[in-house]
Amino acid sequence: MQNVATMNGMSEPQFAALVDALAYPDQCEELADLLRENHPVYDQRGAATIVRMRGWVLLALARVGLPDAALLFVLEELDAGVDPYLVAAAARALRSYPSPSPAFAPFVTRALTNIRYRDEPVSFENYGEYAVSSTGTSPVRELLSTLTWLGPHAHEVLHEIESLGGGISKKLLIDLDRAVETIRAGEQVDAPGTSGTCCTLPSGLSSTSSLEIGSRCGCESIESTVFEDHNGASVTFDKFFKGHPSIVVFFYTRCDNPLKCSLTVTKLANIQKLLEARGLADQINTAAITYDPAFDLPERLRGYGQNRGVRLDARNRMLRTIDGFSALCSHFNLGVNFIESLVNRHRIEAYILDAEGRIAASFERIHWDEQQVVDRTIEVLKEKSDETRS
């Protein structure tokens, strides 16, 4: 594997050649590593360039077989992707996973719902190539093929699939009918693994991770990081995040994907309502920290949060770093990359911090459930109570 320190200067043809050279089953994990948003190879690249590069990696994985190490990247693209080329490549890559699972069906269905009105011809023959005729494929066609691959494993979403007919072009209705028929054909027979596992990812795979108290890293490297909040008030990391558990999400206001930052901040507002309903609003802090501190000034942060129903006060803040953003990125291992100061790619990510400001849990890549985040935060809150009693 080439030294990652030298990869950010690669030309696109060089990158494509590297991916092709790695397209073998025994090098799948190295291919998967190239999907990390914060990988040096994406530094200072434009968004369109990154689409081409990531798409080629997904297609290489589709050829050699999707490993567990890359599965969440693929599901993330189906869950929140809006680029036709990447969604189509992700759908094809998923079909190369060793076995279909009912857990995949909701992701494919969401992707169909999100992309069906943006269905564009794409080609996978050459690097970065978009189809200009009917010889190519399209994201909807690839997603319908993936539903056919799932067959009876998609029976839980059959009704949703059948209702999509009005939003799919006539030339693809035959693909839709084929998928529906394949799913229905399996309803008469219990397919292995289709019962009671519709929302459970294969064993060992999760977008959520939790850390026990003894294994949590300290936050000494970012304690003095200075933030400015939605009202222009300054606060350091240790002043705001120590003393109470916190729920932290990352976003930026210039994000053009409504399924990422806008939805993340809206979900944070929902979390605040859940905490208030449980009587915990004065015991758990919330924060939305921007990836784009130079652009997201207090007034912009405040308007963005208010427009999405976020409660803003001393315990619930929209924040931008005044200094120390690089250290913050390193501490959280943020899945983000830039071209100059502008974000060119980022993942969905939320964190729970304990009363010492340490990361206790993370929720990454695919959309997290608000109630699950609240429940886990309450567990972290109880840790503080237990320590006080002891």
The 8 nearest C-alpha neighbors of each residue, nearest first, counted from 0:
[[1, 2, 29, 3, 21, 17, 26, 20],
 [2, 0, 3, 6, 5, 17, 4, 29],
 [1, 3, 4, 5, 0, 6, 7, 39],
 [4, 2, 6, 5, 1, 39, 40, 7],
 [3, 5, 2, 6, 39, 7, 40, 1],
 [6, 4, 3, 2, 7, 8, 9, 1],
 [5, 7, 40, 3, 9, 8, 4, 39],
 [6, 8, 40, 39, 9, 5, 42, 41],
 [9, 7, 6, 5, 10, 40, 42, 4],
 [10, 8, 6, 7, 13, 14, 11, 40],
 [9, 11, 13, 12, 14, 8, 7, 15],
 [10, 12, 14, 13, 15, 9, 52, 48],
 [13, 11, 15, 14, 10, 16, 126, 9],
 [14, 12, 16, 10, 11, 15, 9, 17],
 [13, 15, 11, 17, 16, 12, 9, 10],
 [14, 16, 12, 18, 17, 13, 11, 19],
 [15, 17, 19, 13, 14, 18, 20, 12],
 [18, 16, 14, 20, 15, 19, 13, 21],
 [19, 17, 21, 15, 20, 16, 22, 14],
 [18, 20, 16, 22, 21, 17, 15, 59],
 [19, 21, 17, 18, 22, 16, 23, 15],
 [22, 20, 18, 19, 23, 26, 17, 30],
 [21, 23, 19, 59, 20, 18, 63, 26],
 [22, 24, 26, 25, 21, 63, 27, 20],
 [25, 23, 63, 26, 27, 64, 22, 21],
 [24, 26, 23, 27, 28, 22, 21, 29],
 [27, 25, 29, 24, 23, 28, 21, 30],
 [28, 26, 30, 29, 24, 25, 31, 66],
 [27, 29, 31, 30, 26, 32, 68, 66],
 [30, 28, 32, 31, 27, 26, 33, 21],
 [29, 31, 27, 28, 33, 32, 56, 21],
 [30, 32, 28, 69, 33, 29, 34, 27],
 [31, 33, 29, 34, 30, 35, 28, 38],
 [34, 32, 31, 30, 35, 38, 29, 56],
 [33, 35, 32, 31, 36, 53, 72, 30],
 [36, 34, 38, 37, 33, 32, 334, 31],
 [35, 37, 334, 335, 38, 345, 336, 344],
 [38, 36, 335, 336, 334, 35, 39, 41],
 [37, 39, 35, 40, 36, 41, 33, 42],
 [40, 38, 42, 7, 41, 37, 3, 6],
 [39, 41, 7, 6, 38, 42, 3, 8],
 [42, 40, 39, 44, 38, 7, 43, 49],
 [41, 43, 39, 44, 40, 337, 336, 7],
 [338, 44, 42, 337, 339, 41, 45, 336],
 [45, 43, 41, 42, 338, 48, 46, 49],
 [44, 46, 48, 47, 343, 338, 49, 43],
 [45, 47, 343, 49, 48, 50, 44, 344],
 [48, 46, 50, 49, 45, 51, 44, 52],
 [49, 47, 51, 45, 50, 46, 44, 52],
 [48, 50, 52, 46, 51, 47, 53, 45],
 [51, 49, 47, 48, 53, 52, 54, 46],
 [52, 50, 127, 54, 48, 49, 53, 55],
 [51, 53, 49, 55, 54, 50, 48, 56],
 [54, 52, 56, 50, 55, 51, 49, 57],
 [53, 55, 57, 51, 85, 56, 52, 50],
 [54, 56, 58, 52, 53, 57, 59, 51],
 [55, 57, 59, 53, 54, 58, 18, 60],
 [58, 56, 60, 54, 59, 55, 88, 92],
 [57, 59, 61, 55, 60, 56, 88, 54],
 [58, 60, 56, 62, 61, 57, 22, 55],
 [61, 59, 57, 63, 62, 58, 65, 64],
 [60, 62, 92, 58, 59, 95, 64, 63],
 [63, 61, 59, 60, 64, 58, 95, 22],
 [62, 64, 60, 24, 61, 23, 22, 59],
 [65, 63, 95, 61, 60, 96, 62, 66],
 [64, 66, 96, 60, 95, 61, 92, 69],
 [67, 65, 68, 69, 64, 70, 27, 96],
 [66, 68, 70, 69, 65, 204, 71, 96],
 [67, 69, 66, 70, 31, 28, 71, 65],
 [70, 68, 31, 72, 67, 66, 71, 65],
 [69, 71, 67, 73, 72, 68, 74, 66],
 [70, 72, 74, 73, 69, 75, 364, 206],
 [73, 71, 75, 69, 70, 74, 76, 34],
 [74, 72, 70, 76, 89, 71, 75, 77],
 [73, 75, 71, 77, 76, 72, 78, 70],
 [76, 74, 78, 365, 72, 73, 77, 364],
 [77, 75, 80, 73, 74, 78, 79, 86],
 [76, 78, 110, 74, 75, 80, 106, 79],
 [79, 77, 75, 106, 76, 74, 110, 80],
 [78, 80, 258, 76, 77, 75, 259, 81],
 [81, 79, 76, 77, 82, 86, 78, 75],
 [80, 82, 83, 114, 79, 256, 113, 86],
 [81, 83, 85, 84, 80, 86, 50, 114],
 [84, 82, 86, 85, 138, 87, 81, 119],
 [85, 83, 87, 86, 82, 88, 121, 54],
 [86, 84, 88, 54, 87, 82, 83, 89],
 [85, 87, 89, 83, 88, 84, 138, 77],
 [86, 88, 138, 90, 84, 85, 89, 141],
 [87, 89, 85, 91, 90, 86, 58, 57],
 [90, 88, 92, 86, 73, 91, 87, 85],
 [91, 89, 87, 93, 142, 92, 88, 141],
 [90, 92, 88, 89, 94, 93, 61, 141],
 [91, 93, 61, 89, 95, 94, 90, 57],
 [92, 94, 90, 95, 96, 91, 89, 65],
 [95, 93, 92, 91, 96, 145, 148, 90],
 [94, 96, 64, 93, 61, 65, 92, 97],
 [95, 97, 65, 93, 94, 98, 64, 66],
 [98, 96, 95, 99, 64, 65, 66, 94],
 [97, 99, 96, 100, 95, 94, 149, 148],
 [100, 98, 149, 101, 152, 96, 97, 148],
 [99, 101, 102, 103, 152, 98, 149, 192],
 [100, 102, 152, 197, 103, 104, 153, 193],
 [103, 101, 197, 198, 100, 199, 200, 104],
 [104, 102, 101, 106, 100, 105, 107, 99],
 [103, 105, 153, 107, 106, 101, 102, 108],
 [106, 104, 108, 107, 103, 109, 102, 156],
 [107, 105, 109, 108, 104, 78, 103, 77],
 [108, 106, 110, 104, 105, 109, 77, 111],
 [107, 109, 105, 111, 110, 106, 104, 112],
 [110, 108, 112, 106, 111, 107, 105, 113],
 [109, 111, 77, 113, 107, 108, 112, 114],
 [112, 110, 108, 114, 109, 113, 115, 107],
 [111, 113, 109, 110, 114, 115, 108, 163],
 [112, 114, 110, 111, 115, 109, 81, 116],
 [113, 115, 117, 111, 116, 112, 110, 118],
 [116, 114, 118, 117, 111, 112, 113, 139],
 [117, 115, 114, 118, 166, 113, 167, 112],
 [118, 116, 114, 115, 119, 83, 113, 81],
 [117, 119, 115, 116, 138, 114, 139, 137],
 [118, 120, 137, 117, 83, 121, 138, 84],
 [121, 119, 137, 130, 136, 135, 129, 118],
 [122, 120, 130, 129, 136, 137, 135, 84],
 [121, 123, 130, 135, 129, 128, 124, 136],
 [122, 124, 125, 128, 121, 126, 58, 135],
 [125, 123, 122, 126, 128, 135, 127, 129],
 [124, 126, 128, 123, 127, 122, 129, 55],
 [125, 127, 128, 55, 15, 124, 51, 123],
 [128, 126, 51, 125, 129, 55, 52, 54],
 [127, 129, 126, 125, 122, 130, 123, 124],
 [130, 128, 121, 122, 131, 127, 120, 123],
 [129, 131, 121, 122, 135, 120, 132, 128],
 [132, 130, 129, 120, 133, 135, 121, 134],
 [131, 133, 134, 130, 135, 120, 121, 129],
 [132, 134, 135, 131, 120, 130, 136, 121],
 [135, 133, 132, 136, 130, 131, 122, 120],
 [136, 134, 122, 130, 133, 121, 120, 132],
 [135, 137, 121, 120, 122, 140, 134, 138],
 [138, 136, 120, 140, 121, 139, 119, 141],
 [137, 139, 87, 141, 140, 83, 86, 118],
 [138, 140, 142, 141, 137, 143, 115, 118],
 [139, 141, 143, 137, 138, 142, 144, 136],
 [142, 140, 144, 138, 139, 143, 87, 90],
 [143, 141, 145, 139, 144, 90, 140, 138],
 [142, 144, 146, 140, 145, 141, 175, 139],
 [145, 143, 147, 141, 142, 146, 140, 148],
 [144, 146, 148, 142, 143, 147, 94, 149],
 [147, 145, 149, 143, 148, 144, 178, 150],
 [146, 148, 178, 144, 150, 145, 149, 181],
 [149, 147, 145, 146, 150, 144, 94, 99],
 [150, 148, 146, 152, 147, 99, 153, 145],
 [149, 151, 182, 147, 181, 152, 148, 153],
 [152, 150, 182, 185, 153, 154, 186, 149],
 [151, 153, 101, 149, 193, 150, 154, 100],
 [154, 152, 104, 151, 155, 156, 101, 149],
 [153, 155, 157, 151, 156, 152, 182, 186],
 [154, 156, 153, 157, 197, 152, 158, 101],
 [157, 155, 159, 154, 158, 153, 160, 105],
 [158, 156, 160, 154, 159, 155, 161, 153],
 [157, 159, 161, 160, 156, 162, 155, 154],
 [160, 158, 162, 156, 157, 161, 163, 108],
 [161, 159, 157, 163, 162, 158, 156, 108],
 [160, 162, 158, 163, 159, 157, 164, 179],
 [161, 163, 159, 160, 164, 158, 165, 157],
 [164, 162, 160, 161, 166, 165, 167, 159],
 [163, 165, 166, 167, 162, 161, 172, 175],
 [166, 164, 163, 167, 162, 168, 169, 161],
 [165, 167, 164, 163, 115, 168, 116, 112],
 [168, 166, 164, 165, 115, 169, 171, 163],
 [169, 167, 170, 171, 172, 166, 165, 164],
 [168, 170, 172, 171, 167, 173, 164, 165],
 [169, 171, 168, 172, 173, 174, 167, 140],
 [172, 170, 174, 169, 173, 168, 175, 167],
 [171, 173, 175, 169, 174, 170, 176, 168],
 [172, 174, 176, 171, 175, 177, 170, 169],
 [175, 173, 177, 171, 172, 176, 143, 178],
 [174, 176, 172, 178, 173, 177, 143, 179],
 [177, 175, 173, 179, 178, 174, 180, 172],
 [176, 178, 174, 180, 175, 179, 173, 181],
 [177, 179, 147, 175, 181, 176, 180, 146],
 [180, 178, 176, 182, 181, 177, 183, 175],
 [181, 179, 183, 177, 182, 178, 184, 176],
 [182, 180, 184, 150, 178, 179, 183, 147],
 [181, 183, 150, 151, 179, 180, 184, 185],
 [184, 182, 180, 186, 185, 181, 179, 151],
 [185, 183, 181, 182, 186, 180, 187, 151],
 [184, 186, 151, 183, 188, 187, 182, 181],
 [187, 185, 183, 188, 184, 151, 189, 182],
 [186, 188, 185, 184, 189, 183, 190, 151],
 [189, 187, 185, 186, 190, 184, 151, 191],
 [190, 188, 191, 186, 187, 185, 193, 194],
 [189, 191, 193, 188, 192, 151, 185, 152],
 [192, 190, 193, 189, 194, 152, 188, 151],
 [191, 193, 194, 190, 196, 100, 101, 152],
 [194, 192, 152, 190, 191, 101, 196, 195],
 [193, 195, 196, 192, 197, 189, 191, 190],
 [194, 196, 197, 193, 192, 198, 199, 101],
 [197, 195, 199, 198, 194, 193, 101, 102],
 [196, 198, 101, 102, 199, 195, 193, 155],
 [199, 197, 102, 196, 200, 101, 105, 103],
 [200, 198, 196, 102, 197, 201, 101, 202],
 [199, 201, 102, 204, 202, 198, 205, 103],
 [202, 200, 204, 203, 199, 100, 102, 205],
 [203, 201, 204, 200, 199, 205, 67, 196],
 [202, 204, 201, 205, 200, 67, 206, 199],
 [205, 203, 202, 201, 200, 206, 67, 71],
 [204, 206, 207, 203, 200, 208, 71, 202],
 [205, 207, 363, 362, 364, 365, 208, 204],
 [208, 206, 362, 205, 361, 363, 209, 360],
 [207, 209, 361, 360, 362, 206, 210, 205],
 [210, 208, 360, 359, 361, 211, 207, 358],
 [211, 209, 359, 215, 360, 214, 212, 208],
 [210, 212, 214, 213, 215, 209, 359, 360],
 [213, 211, 214, 215, 210, 359, 382, 353],
 [212, 214, 211, 215, 210, 216, 359, 217],
 [213, 215, 212, 211, 210, 216, 359, 217],
 [216, 214, 212, 213, 210, 357, 358, 217],
 [215, 217, 357, 214, 218, 358, 213, 330],
 [216, 218, 357, 219, 215, 356, 355, 220],
 [217, 219, 220, 221, 357, 222, 356, 216],
 [218, 220, 222, 221, 217, 223, 237, 216],
 [221, 219, 218, 222, 326, 330, 223, 217],
 [220, 222, 224, 223, 219, 218, 327, 326],
 [223, 221, 237, 236, 219, 224, 220, 218],
 [222, 224, 221, 235, 236, 225, 237, 220],
 [225, 223, 221, 323, 235, 236, 222, 322],
 [226, 224, 235, 321, 234, 320, 322, 223],
 [227, 225, 320, 321, 234, 319, 233, 235],
 [226, 228, 233, 232, 319, 231, 318, 320],
 [227, 229, 318, 231, 230, 232, 317, 316],
 [228, 230, 297, 301, 317, 300, 231, 298],
 [231, 229, 228, 232, 297, 298, 301, 227],
 [230, 232, 228, 227, 297, 229, 233, 298],
 [231, 233, 227, 228, 230, 234, 229, 226],
 [234, 232, 227, 226, 228, 231, 225, 235],
 [233, 235, 226, 225, 227, 238, 239, 232],
 [236, 234, 225, 238, 224, 237, 223, 226],
 [237, 235, 222, 224, 239, 238, 240, 223],
 [236, 238, 222, 241, 240, 235, 239, 223],
 [239, 237, 235, 236, 240, 241, 234, 222],
 [240, 238, 236, 237, 241, 235, 234, 242],
 [239, 241, 356, 237, 236, 238, 245, 242],
 [242, 240, 355, 356, 237, 354, 243, 239],
 [241, 243, 354, 355, 240, 244, 356, 239],
 [242, 244, 354, 241, 283, 282, 245, 240],
 [245, 243, 353, 354, 283, 352, 380, 284],
 [244, 246, 284, 352, 285, 283, 351, 247],
 [245, 247, 351, 285, 350, 284, 286, 352],
 [248, 246, 286, 350, 349, 287, 285, 351],
 [247, 249, 349, 287, 348, 288, 350, 286],
 [248, 250, 288, 287, 289, 348, 349, 290],
 [249, 251, 260, 289, 290, 288, 248, 287],
 [252, 250, 289, 290, 253, 291, 254, 260],
 [251, 253, 254, 295, 250, 303, 260, 300],
 [254, 252, 251, 255, 291, 295, 342, 294],
 [253, 255, 252, 256, 251, 260, 257, 259],
 [256, 254, 253, 257, 260, 252, 259, 261],
 [255, 257, 258, 259, 254, 81, 260, 261],
 [258, 256, 261, 259, 262, 255, 260, 254],
 [259, 257, 79, 256, 262, 261, 260, 80],
 [258, 260, 257, 262, 256, 261, 263, 347],
 [261, 259, 263, 250, 262, 264, 254, 251],
 [260, 262, 257, 264, 263, 259, 265, 258],
 [261, 263, 265, 258, 260, 264, 259, 266],
 [264, 262, 260, 266, 265, 261, 259, 267],
 [263, 265, 267, 266, 261, 262, 260, 268],
 [266, 264, 262, 268, 307, 267, 263, 261],
 [265, 267, 269, 263, 268, 264, 262, 270],
 [266, 268, 264, 270, 269, 265, 263, 271],
 [269, 267, 309, 271, 265, 266, 270, 308],
 [270, 268, 266, 272, 267, 271, 273, 265],
 [271, 269, 267, 273, 268, 272, 369, 274],
 [270, 272, 274, 268, 269, 273, 275, 267],
 [271, 273, 275, 269, 270, 274, 276, 268],
 [274, 272, 270, 276, 275, 271, 277, 269],
 [275, 273, 279, 271, 277, 280, 272, 276],
 [274, 276, 280, 278, 272, 277, 273, 279],
 [277, 275, 273, 274, 278, 272, 279, 280],
 [278, 276, 274, 275, 279, 273, 280, 272],
 [279, 277, 275, 276, 280, 274, 281, 282],
 [280, 278, 274, 282, 281, 277, 275, 283],
 [279, 281, 275, 274, 282, 283, 278, 271],
 [280, 282, 279, 283, 314, 284, 278, 275],
 [283, 281, 279, 280, 243, 284, 244, 380],
 [284, 282, 244, 245, 243, 280, 281, 279],
 [285, 283, 245, 314, 315, 246, 244, 243],
 [286, 284, 246, 315, 245, 247, 316, 314],
 [285, 287, 247, 316, 317, 315, 288, 246],
 [286, 288, 317, 248, 249, 247, 318, 316],
 [289, 287, 318, 249, 319, 317, 286, 248],
 [288, 290, 251, 250, 291, 319, 249, 292],
 [289, 291, 251, 250, 292, 249, 288, 342],
 [290, 292, 289, 293, 251, 294, 295, 341],
 [293, 291, 319, 295, 294, 320, 289, 290],
 [292, 294, 291, 295, 296, 340, 319, 321],
 [295, 293, 292, 291, 296, 299, 252, 253],
 [296, 294, 292, 299, 300, 291, 293, 297],
 [295, 297, 299, 298, 294, 300, 292, 293],
 [298, 296, 229, 300, 299, 231, 230, 301],
 [299, 297, 301, 300, 296, 302, 229, 230],
 [298, 300, 302, 296, 297, 301, 295, 303],
 [301, 299, 297, 303, 298, 229, 302, 295],
 [300, 302, 229, 298, 304, 299, 303, 297],
 [303, 301, 305, 299, 304, 300, 306, 298],
 [304, 302, 300, 306, 301, 305, 299, 307],
 [303, 305, 309, 301, 307, 306, 302, 300],
 [304, 306, 308, 302, 307, 309, 303, 301],
 [305, 307, 303, 304, 308, 302, 309, 301],
 [308, 306, 265, 304, 305, 309, 303, 264],
 [307, 309, 305, 268, 306, 304, 310, 265],
 [310, 308, 268, 304, 305, 307, 311, 267],
 [309, 311, 315, 308, 312, 268, 271, 305],
 [312, 310, 315, 316, 309, 313, 317, 314],
 [311, 313, 315, 314, 316, 310, 229, 230],
 [312, 314, 315, 316, 311, 284, 239, 228],
 [315, 313, 284, 312, 316, 285, 281, 311],
 [316, 314, 285, 311, 312, 313, 286, 284],
 [317, 315, 286, 311, 318, 228, 312, 314],
 [316, 318, 287, 229, 228, 286, 288, 300],
 [319, 317, 228, 288, 227, 226, 316, 287],
 [320, 318, 292, 226, 227, 289, 288, 228],
 [319, 321, 226, 322, 225, 292, 324, 227],
 [320, 322, 226, 225, 227, 319, 323, 292],
 [323, 321, 320, 324, 225, 224, 226, 325],
 [322, 324, 224, 326, 325, 327, 320, 321],
 [323, 325, 327, 326, 322, 320, 328, 321],
 [326, 324, 328, 327, 323, 329, 322, 330],
 [325, 327, 329, 323, 328, 324, 330, 221],
 [326, 328, 324, 330, 325, 329, 331, 323],
 [329, 327, 325, 333, 326, 332, 331, 330],
 [328, 330, 332, 326, 327, 331, 325, 333],
 [329, 331, 327, 332, 328, 326, 221, 218],
 [330, 332, 333, 328, 329, 327, 358, 350],
 [333, 331, 329, 328, 330, 334, 327, 37],
 [334, 332, 328, 331, 335, 329, 37, 330],
 [335, 333, 36, 37, 346, 345, 332, 35],
 [334, 336, 345, 37, 36, 333, 344, 346],
 [337, 335, 37, 344, 343, 342, 42, 36],
 [338, 336, 342, 343, 341, 43, 42, 339],
 [337, 339, 43, 341, 44, 340, 343, 342],
 [338, 340, 341, 337, 43, 342, 42, 44],
 [341, 339, 338, 337, 342, 291, 293, 294],
 [342, 340, 338, 337, 339, 343, 291, 336],
 [341, 343, 337, 344, 336, 338, 340, 335],
 [342, 344, 337, 46, 336, 338, 45, 341],
 [345, 343, 336, 335, 342, 36, 46, 337],
 [346, 344, 335, 334, 36, 336, 347, 343],
 [345, 347, 334, 364, 348, 335, 36, 344],
 [346, 348, 364, 363, 259, 365, 345, 349],
 [349, 347, 363, 362, 346, 248, 364, 249],
 [350, 348, 248, 362, 247, 361, 363, 249],
 [351, 349, 361, 247, 360, 246, 362, 248],
 [350, 352, 246, 360, 359, 245, 358, 247],
 [353, 351, 358, 245, 357, 356, 359, 244],
 [352, 354, 244, 356, 355, 357, 359, 379],
 [355, 353, 243, 244, 242, 241, 356, 352],
 [356, 354, 241, 353, 357, 242, 240, 352],
 [355, 357, 241, 352, 240, 353, 354, 218],
 [358, 356, 352, 353, 355, 217, 218, 359],
 [357, 359, 352, 360, 351, 215, 353, 356],
 [358, 360, 210, 352, 351, 209, 353, 357],
 [361, 359, 209, 351, 208, 350, 358, 210],
 [360, 362, 350, 208, 207, 349, 363, 351],
 [363, 361, 207, 349, 348, 206, 350, 367],
 [362, 364, 348, 206, 347, 365, 361, 207],
 [365, 363, 347, 75, 346, 348, 206, 366],
 [366, 364, 75, 363, 367, 78, 206, 347],
 [367, 365, 368, 364, 347, 78, 363, 79],
 [368, 366, 365, 369, 362, 372, 371, 363],
 [367, 369, 371, 370, 372, 366, 266, 373],
 [370, 368, 372, 371, 270, 373, 367, 266],
 [369, 371, 373, 372, 368, 374, 270, 273],
 [372, 370, 374, 368, 369, 373, 375, 367],
 [371, 373, 369, 375, 370, 374, 376, 368],
 [374, 372, 370, 376, 371, 375, 377, 369],
 [375, 373, 371, 377, 376, 372, 370, 378],
 [374, 376, 378, 372, 377, 373, 371, 379],
 [377, 375, 379, 373, 378, 374, 372, 380],
 [378, 376, 380, 374, 379, 375, 373, 381],
 [377, 379, 375, 381, 376, 380, 374, 382],
 [380, 378, 376, 382, 377, 381, 353, 375],
 [379, 381, 377, 382, 378, 383, 244, 376],
 [382, 380, 384, 378, 383, 379, 385, 377],
 [383, 381, 385, 379, 380, 384, 386, 378],
 [382, 384, 386, 381, 380, 385, 387, 354],
 [385, 383, 381, 387, 386, 382, 388, 380],
 [384, 386, 382, 388, 387, 383, 381, 389],
 [385, 387, 383, 389, 384, 388, 382, 381],
 [386, 388, 384, 385, 389, 383, 382, 381],
 [389, 387, 385, 386, 384, 383, 382, 381],
 [388, 386, 387, 385, 384, 383, 382, 381]]
